[in-house]
Amino acid sequence: MKQPTNGEARIGFYVCHCGTNIAGVVNVAAVAQYAAQLPGVVVSRDYKYMCSDPGQELIQTDIKEHQLNRVVVASCSPLLHEHTFRTACEKGGLNPFCFQMVNIREHDSWVHEPGDAATEKAKALVRAAVKRVALHTPLEVKRTRIHPDVLVVGGGIAGIQAALTIANGGQNVYLVEREPTIGGHMAKFDKTFPTLDCAACILTPKMSAVASHPNIKLWTYSEVVKVDGFVGNYKVQVRRKPRYVNEELCVGCAKCVDACVYKEEKFEDEFNEGLAKRKPVYLPFPQATPPVVVFDPDACIQLKTGKCKKSCLEACDRNAIIFDQKPETKEIEVGTIILATGFRTFDATRLPQYGFGTLPNVYTSLQIERMVNASGPTDGHIMLKDGRTPKAVGIIHCIGSRDNRTNRWCSRVCCMYSMKLAHLIKQHTGAEVFNFYIDIRAPGKGYEEFYGPLPARMDFRERRRQGEMGGQRHDRKAARPRPARPARQTPAVG
């Protein structure tokens, strides 16, 4: 089948030496000679620096002298110079979209050794580009109206800050969060590294600002289910799950919680990472935004069976409880969507050698966060399952990271987060703290200063990558000499 073309293709081909970046590996003269023989190519050249002014002028001159209607440049990444060469084509009188760029630097010379193989690969890439550019259609740049409203998906600290910044600029923002309250993981934290500032002191004023901002429409307990449209003009469907409460009437007084037929908390409290229990109707935490209770349909007797005496309904003097509330789908139009959907913590049960879920006193980092938090289930006390204060605590770094069995990459926050917990555990319990690490990575601003004093106060031990916790003790002075620092002694382990 004969492929269609847009008139007779008159193609100019140019291959860049890029100094020795390309020419040191690829035989650029051979590539130019090869391209000259391809169908439609009327001029083929190699030049030392095509992105230079003389290189661009060469393209412009050839367009006029050879009546070129297509141009191919084999050089570096389009990310760097596609705009450069499109502009050169336009100045020469050619539609800029009749240009095609071939990346023979990042995709070829930088990933291969000098030789015939790299040159042959360059020829193959050039052949494809020449065949493609013959099919290009001249395009015209058009302007379209961009809807001014913005959708932010995710109500953690990133989504909150994005929404506030945009709303303060005068634009309307829809902030959609799938949990009953905004705040995300940061709402569970006690302190932040490397300054050990109070997490709630940073977060809760921003949460309140979101709730009261005239330019922000806050939808919690909601999820985006469908997105249609095109750049700058999107139609988004948001499914609002039923709380079984009228958000306009509820003030979070918790009278319904107190009046619930379950006199004792019985169901796992997700916010406290399973370390506490809650009732079927609950407020996630005292500073929840919005301050509106939510009914758990899997736990509430009325919602499951319809056979409850509904003492909560009687206790609500604002008539805010709606047991027959249904899911609701809202459709909105926005021009910009920001995804700030946060992260999922690693499931430590995937690595059973650490005993999480089977041994009683093995905790995740978020569970420790809830313990050290004064508003947590233990009122800020770190304790074992039997209520005793631990005398020795081991912190294992990099669980689920830098491991071919789980995730090969570094999480980037694990070292500093672990050291923050080590500091808090030492502060709250006085226990002997052991840090089992692969490497200590503390590259951020203030991170080294945070890490510096810790080896003098606790034990750091290098662990093996396969989860073995035994290993060489960390002598920071010997391993990472710092002439300006006084010598430190790592405490001995009994």
HUUR-V505945 format. One record per residue. RES is the residue in three letters. SS is DSSP state (H for helix, E for strand, C for the rest). NEAR is the number of other ideal C-beta (glycine too) atoms within 12 Angstrom. Layout:
RES_SS_NEAR, RES_SS_NEAR
//
This chain:
MET_C_3, LYS_C_4, GLN_C_12, PRO_C_11, THR_C_22, ASN_C_22, GLY_C_17, GLU_C_14, ALA_C_30, ARG_C_29, ILE_E_43, GLY_E_45, PHE_E_49, TYR_E_51, VAL_E_48, CYS_E_44, HIS_C_32, CYS_C_34, GLY_C_20, THR_C_17, ASN_C_25, ILE_C_44, ALA_C_32, GLY_C_21, VAL_C_30, VAL_C_44, ASN_C_28, VAL_H_40, ALA_H_21, ALA_H_23, VAL_H_45, ALA_H_35, GLN_H_20, TYR_H_28, ALA_H_39, ALA_H_26, GLN_C_18, LEU_C_30, PRO_C_20, GLY_C_34, VAL_E_34, VAL_E_27, VAL_E_28, SER_E_33, ARG_E_33, ASP_E_34, TYR_E_32, LYS_C_23, TYR_C_27, MET_C_41, CYS_C_34, SER_C_22, ASP_H_16, PRO_H_17, GLY_H_28, GLN_H_32, GLU_H_19, LEU_H_34, ILE_H_44, GLN_H_26, THR_H_21, ASP_H_34, ILE_H_33, LYS_H_20, GLU_H_16, HIS_C_25, GLN_C_19, LEU_C_36, ASN_C_31, ARG_E_44, VAL_E_50, VAL_E_49, VAL_E_51, ALA_E_50, SER_E_49, CYS_C_31, SER_C_27, PRO_H_24, LEU_H_13, LEU_H_20, HIS_H_30, GLU_H_25, HIS_H_18, THR_H_29, PHE_H_40, ARG_H_27, THR_H_20, ALA_H_35, CYS_H_37, GLU_H_25, LYS_H_22, GLY_C_29, GLY_C_21, LEU_C_32, ASN_C_24, PRO_H_28, PHE_H_24, CYS_H_33, PHE_E_40, GLN_E_36, MET_E_40, VAL_E_43, ASN_E_34, ILE_C_46, ARG_C_39, GLU_C_22, HIS_C_27, ASP_C_38, SER_H_38, TRP_H_22, VAL_H_17, HIS_C_22, GLU_C_15, PRO_C_17, GLY_C_17, ASP_H_16, ALA_H_18, ALA_H_29, THR_H_32, GLU_H_20, LYS_H_31, ALA_H_41, LYS_H_33, ALA_H_24, LEU_H_35, VAL_H_44, ARG_H_28, ALA_H_23, ALA_H_37, VAL_H_39, LYS_H_25, ARG_H_26, VAL_H_40, ALA_C_29, LEU_C_22, HIS_C_31, THR_C_17, PRO_C_20, LEU_C_14, GLU_C_10, VAL_C_11, LYS_C_8, ARG_C_8, THR_C_12, ARG_C_12, ILE_C_18, HIS_C_24, PRO_C_20, ASP_C_30, VAL_E_37, LEU_E_41, VAL_E_42, VAL_E_34, GLY_C_35, GLY_C_46, GLY_C_34, ILE_H_32, ALA_H_28, GLY_H_42, ILE_H_41, GLN_H_29, ALA_H_32, ALA_H_42, LEU_H_32, THR_H_25, ILE_H_31, ALA_H_30, ASN_H_18, GLY_C_17, GLY_C_15, GLN_C_28, ASN_C_25, VAL_E_39, TYR_E_43, LEU_E_50, VAL_E_40, GLU_C_44, ARG_C_26, GLU_C_32, PRO_C_39, THR_C_42, ILE_C_47, GLY_C_41, GLY_H_35, HIS_H_31, MET_H_36, ALA_H_39, LYS_H_40, PHE_C_37, ASP_C_36, LYS_E_33, THR_E_27, PHE_C_30, PRO_C_26, THR_C_19, LEU_C_23, ASP_E_17, CYS_E_19, ALA_H_35, ALA_H_28, CYS_H_18, ILE_H_22, LEU_H_37, THR_H_28, PRO_H_21, LYS_H_36, MET_H_41, SER_H_22, ALA_H_24, VAL_H_40, ALA_H_33, SER_H_16, HIS_C_27, PRO_C_15, ASN_C_25, ILE_E_39, LYS_E_29, LEU_E_38, TRP_E_39, THR_C_37, TYR_C_34, SER_E_36, GLU_E_26, VAL_E_32, VAL_E_21, LYS_E_16, VAL_E_23, ASP_E_16, GLY_E_22, PHE_E_13, VAL_C_16, GLY_C_19, ASN_E_21, TYR_E_28, LYS_E_22, VAL_E_32, GLN_E_25, VAL_E_35, ARG_E_21, ARG_E_29, LYS_C_28, PRO_C_25, ARG_C_41, TYR_C_35, VAL_E_38, ASN_C_21, GLU_C_31, GLU_C_13, LEU_C_20, CYS_C_33, VAL_C_20, GLY_C_31, CYS_C_21, ALA_C_28, LYS_H_23, CYS_H_40, VAL_H_31, ASP_H_21, ALA_H_25, CYS_C_35, VAL_C_25, TYR_C_25, LYS_C_11, GLU_C_12, GLU_C_22, LYS_C_19, PHE_E_24, GLU_E_20, ASP_C_26, GLU_C_25, PHE_C_34, ASN_C_29, GLU_C_26, GLY_C_19, LEU_C_30, ALA_C_27, LYS_E_20, ARG_E_32, LYS_C_31, PRO_C_35, VAL_E_44, TYR_E_39, LEU_C_31, PRO_C_37, PHE_C_35, PRO_C_21, GLN_C_28, ALA_C_33, THR_C_36, PRO_C_38, PRO_C_28, VAL_C_34, VAL_C_43, VAL_E_39, PHE_E_41, ASP_C_33, PRO_C_25, ASP_C_12, ALA_C_28, CYS_C_36, ILE_H_26, GLN_H_28, LEU_H_26, LYS_H_15, THR_H_13, GLY_C_13, LYS_C_11, CYS_C_24, LYS_C_15, LYS_C_25, SER_H_23, CYS_H_37, LEU_H_27, GLU_H_17, ALA_H_23, CYS_C_31, ASP_C_16, ARG_C_21, ASN_C_17, ALA_C_31, ILE_E_37, ILE_C_25, PHE_C_29, ASP_C_15, GLN_C_22, LYS_C_14, PRO_C_19, GLU_E_20, THR_E_18, LYS_E_24, GLU_E_21, ILE_E_33, GLU_E_26, VAL_E_36, GLY_C_27, THR_E_28, ILE_E_34, ILE_E_29, LEU_E_18, ALA_C_29, THR_C_23, GLY_C_24, PHE_C_19, ARG_C_11, THR_C_25, PHE_C_24, ASP_C_16, ALA_H_27, THR_H_19, ARG_H_18, LEU_C_25, PRO_H_16, GLN_H_22, TYR_H_31, GLY_C_20, PHE_C_26, GLY_C_19, THR_C_13, LEU_C_16, PRO_C_15, ASN_C_25, VAL_C_26, TYR_C_34, THR_C_30, SER_H_37, LEU_H_31, GLN_H_31, ILE_H_40, GLU_H_38, ARG_H_37, MET_H_38, VAL_H_38, ASN_C_35, ALA_C_20, SER_C_27, GLY_C_33, PRO_C_29, THR_C_28, ASP_C_17, GLY_C_21, HIS_C_23, ILE_C_37, MET_C_29, LEU_C_21, LYS_C_16, ASP_C_9, GLY_C_12, ARG_C_15, THR_C_19, PRO_C_29, LYS_C_18, ALA_E_22, VAL_E_35, GLY_E_33, ILE_E_40, ILE_E_37, HIS_C_40, CYS_C_38, ILE_C_39, GLY_C_30, SER_C_30, ARG_C_27, ASP_C_27, ASN_C_11, ARG_C_17, THR_C_21, ASN_C_21, ARG_C_13, TRP_C_15, CYS_C_21, SER_C_25, ARG_C_18, VAL_C_27, CYS_H_34, CYS_H_35, MET_H_36, TYR_H_37, SER_H_39, MET_H_38, LYS_H_36, LEU_H_42, ALA_H_41, HIS_H_32, LEU_H_38, ILE_H_38, LYS_H_29, GLN_H_22, HIS_H_29, THR_H_28, GLY_C_17, ALA_C_26, GLU_E_23, VAL_E_37, PHE_E_36, ASN_E_43, PHE_E_35, TYR_E_41, ILE_C_31, ASP_C_23, ILE_C_32, ARG_C_25, ALA_C_29, PRO_C_17, GLY_C_18, LYS_C_12, GLY_C_17, TYR_H_23, GLU_H_22, GLU_H_19, PHE_H_27, TYR_H_37, GLY_H_23, PRO_C_19, LEU_H_39, PRO_H_32, ALA_H_21, ARG_C_26, MET_C_39, ASP_E_34, PHE_E_38, ARG_E_30, GLU_E_26, ARG_C_31, ARG_C_19, ARG_C_22, GLN_C_18, GLY_C_27, GLU_C_16, MET_C_26, GLY_C_15, GLY_C_22, GLN_C_19, ARG_E_24, HIS_C_31, ASP_C_20, ARG_H_32, LYS_H_19, ALA_H_15, ALA_H_18, ARG_C_19, PRO_C_12, ARG_C_17, PRO_C_8, ALA_C_7, ARG_C_17, PRO_C_12, ALA_C_15, ARG_C_24, GLN_C_15, THR_C_26, PRO_C_22, ALA_C_9, VAL_C_17, GLY_C_8
//
